[in-house]
Amino acid sequence: MQLSDFFAPINLTNITIFFLVFIIFDAIGSFIAKIINAPSYLRPVYWSWGLGIFVFLWFILHFFLPFWPVFVWASLIICGLVFLPSYIKDRSYQSLINEIIRFPYPVIFLLILAKPLFFLLSSPPFYTDELAYHFYSPSQLFSEMRWSFIAGQGLYNMVPKFLNTSYWLMFSLSKTYVTARILHFLLVFSAIYAISVFVKKKINAHAAILYSFFALISSSYFLYHSTLGYVDAGAAAFANLFLIIVVDFLREKKKNLMLAGGIIFGLTIGMKYTILAFLGSMLLVSLILFIISGKAKKFMTDNFRYSVFAFILAIVFG
């Protein structure tokens, strides 16, 4: 292939590759959501849970295997064979379609932004540090054999990071940076969509429409930062989603929210480690409020194993 192929715009080939990968990730995420009985308003982000598991799998595999397409495709096919049968049998995809039908406004707002969105997603790497460490160069993608944590070879660059590793895997499959930009954008959009659905369920539809409008249409930063190789937009969107889950947990005291919160916490930390300052302060304030409520001791005693499981999930996904 030519070097210029890495800078190809959105086309039928890379869209098809991304769609196939998305379906497999959504199948994995839906399976996890079914096990932990995740709240329905998180349906738009289930696919990111599948992505998290796939990245965790490749974090282990990359100690032994390079990011070559044959290996990445083989791992995807195996995941598909394991999770797609139940995904199709249970019609888990239908819940995502139904969610969009019930609350289509974020998608409608997205259609309004279709022209600038296409241009930004098709852009070659142009922002500082995109190719420095967020994006792999073509030569590095095909020459790197395994993780290297030797400081002289770039310790910071080689530290496994959830979103960066996702980019590298998408490069391997599509040979273009477009799919990495689509992946980052979809993470941000999915988090905003999930928050909108939460607002709709807990407040009303008008508030949810206003939120999605201001988040997607009126924000001058949304399109630009969500399509960059920088991970900040994805981390910020998922941090806000984690805040929503914490608020919901303080209100409902449901065990499944602890598990879902552990997954979102892990994904957020995996995108950008420095966001731990925000998440840590949020957890501290939430813990204080939980203790003040007078129900913390009994709840944690009765559900200690869920706390441990949530912690394990945060580590796996982070």
C-alpha positions in Angstrom: 0.0 0.0 0.0 1.0 3.6 -0.4 1.8 6.0 2.4 -0.9 8.3 1.1 -3.5 5.6 1.9 -3.1 6.4 5.6 -4.6 9.8 4.9 -7.6 8.6 2.9 -10.9 10.4 3.7 -14.1 8.6 4.8 -15.1 6.1 2.2 -17.2 2.9 1.9 -14.2 0.6 2.9 -13.3 2.2 6.2 -16.9 2.9 7.1 -17.7 -0.8 6.5 -14.7 -1.9 8.7 -15.8 0.4 11.5 -19.4 -0.8 11.3 -18.3 -4.5 11.6 -16.1 -3.7 14.5 -18.8 -1.6 16.2 -21.3 -4.6 16.0 -18.8 -6.9 17.7 -18.0 -4.4 20.4 -21.7 -3.8 21.0 -22.3 -7.5 21.2 -19.6 -7.8 23.9 -20.9 -4.7 25.8 -24.5 -5.9 25.7 -23.4 -9.2 27.2 -21.7 -7.4 30.0 -24.7 -5.1 30.5 -27.0 -8.1 30.8 -24.8 -9.7 33.4 -24.6 -6.6 35.7 -28.1 -5.5 34.9 -26.9 -2.0 33.7 -29.4 0.9 33.7 -31.1 1.4 30.4 -30.0 5.0 29.9 -26.4 3.7 29.5 -27.5 1.8 26.3 -25.7 4.2 24.0 -22.3 3.4 25.6 -22.6 -0.4 25.8 -20.4 -0.7 22.7 -17.6 1.2 24.5 -17.6 -1.6 27.1 -16.9 -4.1 24.4 -14.1 -1.9 23.1 -12.7 -1.8 26.7 -12.6 -5.6 26.9 -11.0 -5.8 23.4 -8.3 -3.3 24.4 -7.7 -5.2 27.6 -7.4 -8.4 25.6 -4.8 -6.7 23.3 -2.9 -5.2 26.2 -2.1 -8.8 27.2 -1.7 -10.1 23.6 0.7 -7.3 22.7 3.3 -8.7 25.1 3.5 -11.6 22.6 2.0 -10.4 19.3 2.4 -7.3 17.1 -0.5 -5.1 16.0 -0.6 -6.9 12.6 -3.9 -7.0 10.8 -4.1 -10.8 10.6 -3.8 -11.0 14.4 -6.3 -8.2 15.1 -8.8 -9.6 12.7 -8.4 -13.1 14.1 -9.1 -11.8 17.6 -12.2 -9.9 16.4 -13.5 -13.0 14.6 -13.1 -15.1 17.8 -14.9 -12.4 19.8 -17.6 -12.4 17.2 -18.1 -16.1 17.3 -18.4 -16.0 21.1 -20.7 -13.0 21.6 -22.7 -12.5 18.3 -24.9 -15.6 18.6 -26.5 -14.4 21.9 -26.5 -10.8 20.6 -28.6 -11.9 17.6 -30.7 -14.4 19.5 -31.6 -11.8 22.2 -32.0 -9.1 19.7 -29.8 -6.8 21.8 -29.3 -4.5 18.8 -33.0 -3.8 18.9 -32.7 -2.0 22.3 -30.2 0.5 20.7 -32.5 1.1 17.7 -35.5 1.6 20.0 -33.6 4.1 22.1 -32.8 6.1 19.0 -36.4 6.0 17.9 -37.6 7.1 21.4 -35.2 9.9 21.6 -33.9 10.8 18.1 -32.9 14.4 18.7 -29.1 13.9 19.2 -29.0 12.0 15.9 -31.0 14.8 14.2 -28.6 17.4 15.6 -25.8 15.3 14.3 -27.3 15.3 10.8 -27.3 19.1 10.9 -23.5 18.9 11.5 -22.9 16.3 8.8 -20.9 18.5 6.5 -18.3 19.9 8.9 -18.2 16.6 10.7 -17.2 14.8 7.5 -14.4 17.3 6.8 -13.0 17.0 10.3 -13.2 13.2 10.5 -11.4 13.0 7.1 -8.6 15.3 8.1 -5.0 13.9 8.3 -3.1 14.4 11.6 -2.6 18.1 12.0 -2.7 18.9 15.7 0.3 19.0 18.0 1.2 15.6 19.4 -1.3 13.6 17.4 1.4 11.8 15.6 3.9 12.3 18.5 2.2 9.7 20.7 -1.6 9.5 20.2 -1.4 8.2 16.7 1.1 5.6 15.5 3.1 6.3 12.4 2.8 3.7 9.7 6.4 2.6 10.2 5.9 2.1 14.0 2.6 0.3 13.5 4.3 -2.4 11.3 7.7 -2.5 13.0 6.7 -2.7 16.7 6.6 -6.3 17.9 5.5 -5.9 21.6 5.2 -3.4 24.5 8.5 -1.8 25.5 8.7 -0.1 28.8 12.3 0.9 28.7 12.6 4.7 29.4 15.2 5.2 26.7 12.7 4.0 24.1 10.0 6.4 25.2 8.4 5.2 28.4 5.6 7.8 28.3 4.8 6.9 24.7 4.7 3.2 25.4 2.5 3.3 28.5 -0.7 1.4 27.5 -3.7 3.8 27.3 -7.2 2.7 26.5 -8.1 5.2 23.8 -4.6 5.3 22.2 -4.5 1.5 22.0 -7.9 1.7 20.4 -6.5 4.0 17.8 -3.6 1.7 17.0 -5.9 -1.3 16.6 -8.1 0.7 14.2 -5.1 1.8 12.2 -4.1 -1.8 11.8 -7.5 -2.8 10.4 -8.2 0.1 8.1 -4.8 1.6 7.3 -6.2 5.1 7.8 -6.5 7.6 10.5 -10.2 8.2 9.7 -11.4 5.2 11.8 -9.5 6.4 14.8 -11.1 9.9 14.6 -14.6 8.2 14.1 -13.9 6.1 17.2 -13.1 9.1 19.4 -16.0 11.1 18.1 -18.4 8.2 18.7 -17.2 7.8 22.3 -17.9 11.5 22.9 -21.3 11.4 21.2 -22.4 8.2 22.9 -21.6 9.7 26.3 -23.6 12.8 25.5 -26.4 10.7 24.2 -26.5 8.6 27.4 -26.6 11.7 29.5 -29.4 13.1 27.4 -31.4 9.8 27.9 -30.8 10.0 31.6 -32.1 13.6 31.7 -35.1 12.5 29.7 -35.9 9.7 32.1 -35.2 11.5 35.3 -36.4 15.1 34.4 -38.3 15.4 31.1 -37.8 15.3 27.4 -37.6 19.1 27.0 -34.6 19.3 29.3 -33.0 16.4 27.5 -33.5 18.2 24.1 -32.0 21.4 25.5 -29.0 19.5 26.9 -28.3 17.7 23.7 -28.7 20.9 21.7 -26.3 22.9 23.8 -23.8 20.0 24.0 -23.9 19.2 20.2 -25.0 22.4 18.3 -24.1 25.4 20.4 -20.7 24.2 21.7 -17.9 25.6 19.6 -15.5 22.9 21.0 -17.6 19.8 20.4 -16.9 19.0 16.8 -13.3 20.1 16.8 -12.1 18.4 19.9 -14.2 15.2 19.6 -12.6 14.5 16.2 -9.0 15.1 17.2 -6.5 12.4 18.2 -6.3 14.2 21.5 -8.1 12.1 24.2 -9.3 15.0 26.3 -12.8 15.3 24.8 -13.5 11.6 25.3 -12.2 11.7 28.9 -14.3 14.8 29.7 -17.5 13.3 28.3 -17.1 10.0 30.2 -16.2 11.9 33.4 -19.5 13.7 33.1 -21.2 10.4 32.5 -19.5 9.0 35.6 -20.8 12.0 37.6 -24.4 11.2 36.4 -24.0 7.6 37.6 -22.7 8.8 41.0 -25.7 11.1 41.3 -28.0 8.3 40.3 -26.4 6.0 42.9 -26.7 8.5 45.7 -30.4 8.8 44.9 -31.3 5.2 44.2 -28.7 3.2 46.2 -28.7 0.4 43.6 -26.0 -2.2 43.3 -25.9 -2.3 39.6 -25.0 1.4 39.5 -21.8 0.5 41.5 -20.8 -2.0 38.8 -21.6 0.3 35.9 -19.8 3.1 37.6 -16.7 0.9 38.0 -16.7 0.3 34.3 -17.1 4.0 33.3 -14.5 5.0 35.9 -12.0 2.6 34.4 -12.6 3.7 30.9 -12.3 7.4 31.9 -9.0 6.8 33.7 -7.8 4.7 30.8 -8.4 7.6 28.4 -6.5 10.2 30.4 -4.7 9.4 33.7 -4.6 13.0 34.9 -8.4 13.1 35.1 -8.0 11.1 38.3 -7.9 14.4 40.2 -11.4 15.3 39.1 -12.8 11.7 39.6 -11.1 11.4 42.9 -12.5 14.6 44.3 -15.9 13.6 43.0 -15.7 10.2 44.7 -14.6 11.8 48.0 -17.5 14.3 48.0 -19.9 11.5 47.1 -18.5 9.3 49.9 -19.0 12.1 52.4 -22.6 12.6 51.2 -23.2 8.9 51.3 -21.9 8.7 54.9 -24.0 11.7 56.0 -27.1 9.9 54.6 -26.7 7.4 57.4 -27.1 4.3 55.1 -23.5 3.9 54.1 -22.4 1.4 56.7 -25.4 -1.0 56.2 -25.3 -0.7 52.5 -21.5 -1.4 52.2 -21.7 -4.3 54.7 -24.5 -5.9 52.7 -22.9 -5.3 49.4 -19.2 -5.5 50.1 -18.6 -8.0 47.3 -20.2 -5.6 44.8 -17.7 -3.0 45.9 -14.8 -5.4 45.3 -16.3 -6.4 41.9 -16.7 -2.7 40.9 -13.0 -2.1 41.8 -11.9 -5.1 39.7 -14.0 -3.8 36.8 -12.3 -0.4 37.1 -8.9 -2.0 36.9 -9.8 -4.2 33.9 -11.4 -1.4 31.9 -8.8 1.2 33.0 
